Amino acid sequence: MTSMLTTTHTALFIRRAALTLLTLVTLVMLTGCGPDINNGQLVDAGGENGQGGLAFVLLAVFIGLLFASLFYMDRIRQRREDRQDADRDGGAK
């Protein structure tokens, strides 16, 4: 029973952290959308003042987050399948 409560508590914590992060990112993006923004582009890779480097860093971060999320989702699927296999094996005995 304790592990079930711990798992539920952890899941709630992760959801709250994700919502907080989403809210923070949304606020940062909205505050960055000032009058000097061009057609919805936050970073102009061909622009002046070194924005090409910033665009590269943002692209690298985005791709890293993409692969991290894919890896995380695959781990969740594998754990779920392992748990279902264990439940089937335990029920067969």
Secondary structure by P-SEA (a helix, b strand, c coil): caaaaaaaaaaaaaaaaaaaaaaaaaaaaaaacccccccccccccccccaaaaaaaaaaaaaaaaaaaaaaaaaaaaaaaaaaaaaaaaaaac
